[in-house]
Amino acid sequence: MFSYVDIEARISPDHPVRLIRELVNDALAQLDAAFDRLYADEGRPSIPPERLLRASLLQLFYSIRSERQLMERLDFDLLFRWFVGLGIDDPVWDPSVFSKNRERLLNTTIAQEFLAALLTLPRIKKLLSRDHFTVDGTLLKAWASMKSFRPRDGGGSPPDAGRNGERDFKGETRSNESHASTTDPDARLYRKGNGRESVLCYMGHALMENRHGLAVRGELTHATGSAEREAALDLVDRHRPGRRPITLGGDKAYDVAGFVAALRERAVTPHIAIDGHRTKTGKRRKTAIDERTTRHPGYAISQVIRKRIEEIFGWDKTIGGLAQVKLRGLAKVKALFTLGLAAYNLIRLPKLLAAPA
């Protein structure tokens, strides 16, 4: 007896993944030239890069922890096979293909080009604001233990023997200048604020348009006290064509005189939240945002909308699994973070495109 299974017929016509796959294919079509440069005409047949990227998106959509679990799901799930482009009898790949292709294909350049191609699609481009944006940063915990944070000169006592040996940090002064992680040297020791614990982490940055709250640019840097403001200026410079006047919302961390002045030099109106906390001496901190900005109704609107950027970070961390990244090295984590921003947009787009104009 023979059974003819039509995967296309097994996917519900109104399933949102249908529109997502259509958008992904349209964006990937714009990357054909980039893929042609990456893959030589000779040698062993390789896995189509479009399939690897679709599989990576599924891993983010469905909170799959590892490539090994992704291949197990791809082996039996018809929806996964249909989305990636595999037939019912096609064998799945070895999980190691993701590791081998991470530098050649699943890198920052391809991830950024994919996000840009997605946003330039005509039906998506009309959803984006060209004048009003928000920027923010978030910490991504590195795949490294605090026990691996050792002196750069090789000194210090190692952990006790055993699989998870104890190590006493009492009395030891540790900083990024004198110490580094032995498992992920690109990770940095950082704490979000007073009273918070220090962790080995990276700092992800996103630029959001304010009309529908979609991520339009992303960046990942070492975690430092000034990284958010430096990355914000870089994101604005890379995204804005020419010197078109725009507004930029942000939280209190961006209320710094030098940063606000740099925005004004770029013809960017700083819709930054006012940091007016009291110092230890009881004096009110002087803000860099003056009345010429706050008196406009648009400032109050930006203060409400800017908080939506936390939805992007929240989805990437809880659903996308980026609360603690499972890759090591700045370049690999940056590519994953950028792809995570594209995945968030794709999840939002079916409802946005279905809404009445």
URGI-V936264 format. One record per pair of residues at least 12 apart in sequence whose C-alpha atoms are under 8 Angstrom apart, sorted by the first residue. I is the first residue (numbers start at 1). J is the second residue. D is the distance in whole Angstrom. If there is no record, write none. Layout:
# URGI-V936264
i->I j->J d->D
i->I j->J d->D
This chain:
# URGI-V936264
i->5 j->88 d->7
i->7 j->78 d->6
i->7 j->79 d->8
i->7 j->82 d->6
i->7 j->87 d->8
i->7 j->88 d->7
i->8 j->82 d->7
i->10 j->78 d->8
i->10 j->79 d->8
i->11 j->79 d->7
i->16 j->350 d->6
i->17 j->83 d->8
i->19 j->350 d->6
i->20 j->346 d->6
i->20 j->347 d->7
i->20 j->349 d->8
i->20 j->350 d->7
i->21 j->83 d->6
i->23 j->118 d->7
i->23 j->346 d->8
i->24 j->54 d->8
i->24 j->118 d->7
i->26 j->118 d->8
i->26 j->121 d->8
i->27 j->114 d->6
i->27 j->117 d->5
i->27 j->118 d->5
i->27 j->121 d->7
i->28 j->50 d->7
i->28 j->114 d->7
i->28 j->117 d->8
i->30 j->117 d->6
i->31 j->113 d->7
i->31 j->114 d->7
i->31 j->117 d->8
i->34 j->110 d->8
i->35 j->49 d->7
i->38 j->104 d->7
i->38 j->105 d->8
i->49 j->105 d->7
i->51 j->84 d->5
i->51 j->85 d->7
i->52 j->84 d->8
i->52 j->98 d->8
i->53 j->106 d->7
i->54 j->83 d->7
i->54 j->84 d->5
i->55 j->70 d->8
i->55 j->80 d->8
i->55 j->83 d->8
i->55 j->84 d->6
i->57 j->339 d->8
i->57 j->340 d->8
i->57 j->343 d->6
i->58 j->80 d->7
i->59 j->320 d->8
i->60 j->319 d->7
i->60 j->320 d->4
i->60 j->321 d->7
i->60 j->340 d->7
i->60 j->343 d->7
i->61 j->319 d->7
i->61 j->320 d->6
i->61 j->343 d->7
i->61 j->347 d->8
i->62 j->319 d->7
i->62 j->320 d->8
i->63 j->319 d->5
i->63 j->320 d->6
i->63 j->321 d->6
i->64 j->321 d->8
i->65 j->321 d->7
i->67 j->95 d->5
i->67 j->98 d->7
i->68 j->94 d->8
i->68 j->95 d->5
i->71 j->92 d->6
i->71 j->93 d->7
i->71 j->94 d->7
i->71 j->95 d->7
i->74 j->92 d->7
i->75 j->91 d->8
i->75 j->92 d->6
i->102 j->332 d->7
i->103 j->332 d->8
i->106 j->335 d->7
i->107 j->331 d->7
i->107 j->332 d->7
i->107 j->335 d->5
i->107 j->336 d->8
i->108 j->331 d->7
i->108 j->332 d->7
i->108 j->334 d->6
i->108 j->335 d->4
i->108 j->336 d->8
i->108 j->338 d->7
i->109 j->335 d->8
i->111 j->335 d->6
i->111 j->336 d->8
i->111 j->338 d->6
i->111 j->339 d->5
i->112 j->335 d->8
i->112 j->338 d->6
i->112 j->339 d->8
i->114 j->342 d->8
i->115 j->216 d->8
i->115 j->217 d->8
i->115 j->338 d->8
i->115 j->339 d->7
i->115 j->341 d->8
i->115 j->342 d->5
i->116 j->216 d->8
i->118 j->342 d->8
i->119 j->216 d->7
i->123 j->353 d->8
i->124 j->349 d->8
i->124 j->353 d->8
i->127 j->211 d->7
i->127 j->212 d->7
i->128 j->209 d->6
i->128 j->210 d->8
i->128 j->211 d->6
i->128 j->212 d->7
i->128 j->214 d->8
i->129 j->209 d->6
i->129 j->210 d->6
i->129 j->211 d->5
i->129 j->212 d->8
i->130 j->209 d->8
i->130 j->246 d->8
i->131 j->245 d->7
i->131 j->246 d->5
i->131 j->247 d->6
i->132 j->209 d->6
i->132 j->210 d->6
i->132 j->211 d->8
i->132 j->246 d->6
i->132 j->247 d->5
i->132 j->248 d->6
i->132 j->249 d->8
i->133 j->207 d->7
i->133 j->208 d->5
i->133 j->209 d->4
i->133 j->210 d->5
i->133 j->246 d->7
i->133 j->247 d->6
i->133 j->248 d->5
i->133 j->249 d->6
i->134 j->207 d->6
i->134 j->208 d->5
i->134 j->209 d->6
i->134 j->210 d->7
i->134 j->248 d->5
i->134 j->249 d->4
i->134 j->250 d->6
i->134 j->306 d->6
i->134 j->309 d->7
i->135 j->205 d->7
i->135 j->206 d->6
i->135 j->207 d->5
i->135 j->208 d->6
i->135 j->232 d->6
i->135 j->248 d->7
i->135 j->249 d->6
i->135 j->250 d->6
i->135 j->306 d->8
i->135 j->309 d->8
i->136 j->205 d->6
i->136 j->206 d->6
i->136 j->207 d->7
i->136 j->228 d->7
i->136 j->232 d->8
i->136 j->250 d->6
i->136 j->251 d->7
i->136 j->309 d->7
i->137 j->203 d->7
i->137 j->204 d->5
i->137 j->205 d->4
i->137 j->206 d->6
i->137 j->228 d->6
i->138 j->203 d->6
i->138 j->204 d->5
i->138 j->205 d->6
i->138 j->313 d->7
i->139 j->192 d->8
i->139 j->201 d->6
i->139 j->202 d->6
i->139 j->203 d->5
i->139 j->204 d->6
i->139 j->223 d->8
i->140 j->201 d->5
i->140 j->202 d->5
i->140 j->203 d->6
i->140 j->204 d->7
i->140 j->322 d->7
i->140 j->323 d->6
i->140 j->324 d->6
i->140 j->325 d->7
i->141 j->199 d->7
i->141 j->200 d->6
i->141 j->201 d->4
i->141 j->202 d->6
i->141 j->323 d->6
i->141 j->324 d->4
i->141 j->325 d->6
i->142 j->184 d->8
i->142 j->187 d->6
i->142 j->200 d->6
i->142 j->201 d->5
i->142 j->202 d->6
i->142 j->324 d->6
i->142 j->325 d->6
i->142 j->326 d->8
i->142 j->327 d->8
i->142 j->328 d->7
i->143 j->184 d->7
i->143 j->324 d->6
i->143 j->325 d->6
i->143 j->326 d->5
i->143 j->327 d->6
i->143 j->328 d->6
i->144 j->181 d->7
i->144 j->183 d->6
i->144 j->184 d->6
i->144 j->187 d->8
i->144 j->200 d->7
i->145 j->200 d->8
i->146 j->181 d->8
i->146 j->199 d->7
i->146 j->200 d->7
i->147 j->159 d->7
i->147 j->167 d->7
i->148 j->180 d->8
i->148 j->181 d->5
i->148 j->182 d->5
i->148 j->183 d->6
i->149 j->179 d->6
i->149 j->180 d->5
i->149 j->181 d->4
i->149 j->182 d->6
i->150 j->179 d->5
i->150 j->180 d->6
i->150 j->181 d->6
i->150 j->182 d->7
i->151 j->178 d->6
i->151 j->179 d->4
i->151 j->180 d->6
i->152 j->178 d->6
i->152 j->179 d->5
i->152 j->180 d->6
i->153 j->178 d->8
i->175 j->189 d->7
i->176 j->188 d->6
i->176 j->189 d->6
i->183 j->328 d->8
i->184 j->328 d->6
i->184 j->329 d->6
i->185 j->329 d->7
i->186 j->222 d->7
i->186 j->328 d->8
i->186 j->329 d->6
i->186 j->330 d->6
i->187 j->200 d->6
i->187 j->201 d->5
i->187 j->202 d->6
i->187 j->222 d->7
i->187 j->223 d->8
i->187 j->329 d->8
i->187 j->330 d->8
i->188 j->200 d->5
i->188 j->201 d->6
i->188 j->202 d->7
i->188 j->222 d->6
i->188 j->223 d->6
i->188 j->224 d->8
i->189 j->201 d->6
i->189 j->223 d->7
i->190 j->223 d->6
i->190 j->224 d->7
i->201 j->222 d->8
i->201 j->223 d->7
i->202 j->220 d->7
i->202 j->221 d->6
i->202 j->222 d->5
i->202 j->223 d->5
i->202 j->330 d->8
i->203 j->220 d->6
i->203 j->221 d->5
i->203 j->222 d->6
i->203 j->223 d->5
i->203 j->227 d->8
i->203 j->228 d->8
i->204 j->218 d->7
i->204 j->219 d->6
i->204 j->220 d->4
i->204 j->221 d->6
i->204 j->334 d->8
i->204 j->337 d->7
i->205 j->218 d->6
i->205 j->219 d->5
i->205 j->220 d->6
i->205 j->228 d->7
i->205 j->231 d->7
i->205 j->232 d->8
i->206 j->218 d->5
i->206 j->219 d->6
i->206 j->309 d->8
i->207 j->232 d->8
i->207 j->235 d->7
i->207 j->236 d->8
i->208 j->309 d->7
i->210 j->302 d->8
i->210 j->305 d->7
i->210 j->306 d->7
i->213 j->308 d->6
i->213 j->309 d->7
i->214 j->345 d->6
i->215 j->312 d->8
i->215 j->341 d->6
i->215 j->342 d->7
i->215 j->344 d->8
i->215 j->345 d->7
i->216 j->239 d->8
i->217 j->235 d->7
i->217 j->239 d->7
i->217 j->338 d->8
i->218 j->235 d->7
i->218 j->337 d->8
i->218 j->338 d->6
i->218 j->341 d->7
i->219 j->231 d->7
i->219 j->235 d->8
i->219 j->334 d->7
i->219 j->337 d->8
i->219 j->338 d->7
i->220 j->330 d->8
i->220 j->333 d->8
i->220 j->334 d->5
i->220 j->337 d->7
i->221 j->330 d->7
i->221 j->334 d->8
i->222 j->330 d->8
i->228 j->254 d->8
i->229 j->254 d->6
i->229 j->259 d->7
i->233 j->262 d->8
i->233 j->263 d->8
i->243 j->266 d->7
i->243 j->267 d->7
i->244 j->267 d->7
i->245 j->267 d->5
i->245 j->268 d->6
i->245 j->269 d->8
i->246 j->267 d->7
i->246 j->268 d->5
i->246 j->269 d->6
i->247 j->268 d->6
i->247 j->269 d->5
i->247 j->270 d->6
i->247 j->271 d->6
i->248 j->268 d->7
i->248 j->269 d->6
i->248 j->270 d->5
i->248 j->271 d->5
i->248 j->272 d->7
i->249 j->270 d->6
i->249 j->271 d->4
i->249 j->272 d->5
i->249 j->273 d->8
i->249 j->302 d->6
i->249 j->303 d->7
i->249 j->306 d->6
i->250 j->271 d->7
i->250 j->272 d->5
i->250 j->273 d->6
i->250 j->303 d->8
i->250 j->306 d->6
i->251 j->272 d->6
i->251 j->273 d->5
i->251 j->274 d->8
i->251 j->306 d->8
i->252 j->272 d->7
i->252 j->273 d->5
i->252 j->274 d->6
i->252 j->275 d->5
i->253 j->275 d->8
i->254 j->272 d->7
i->254 j->273 d->8
i->255 j->272 d->6
i->255 j->273 d->7
i->255 j->274 d->6
i->255 j->275 d->6
i->255 j->287 d->7
i->255 j->288 d->6
i->255 j->289 d->7
i->256 j->287 d->7
i->256 j->288 d->6
i->257 j->287 d->8
i->257 j->288 d->5
i->260 j->288 d->7
i->260 j->289 d->8
i->269 j->293 d->8
i->270 j->289 d->8
i->270 j->293 d->7
i->271 j->293 d->7
i->271 j->294 d->8
i->271 j->299 d->6
i->271 j->302 d->6
i->271 j->303 d->7
i->272 j->289 d->7
i->272 j->303 d->8
i->273 j->303 d->7
i->274 j->287 d->6
i->274 j->288 d->8
i->274 j->289 d->7
i->275 j->287 d->6
i->312 j->341 d->7
i->312 j->344 d->7
i->315 j->344 d->7
i->316 j->340 d->6
i->316 j->341 d->7
i->316 j->344 d->7
i->320 j->340 d->7
i->322 j->337 d->8
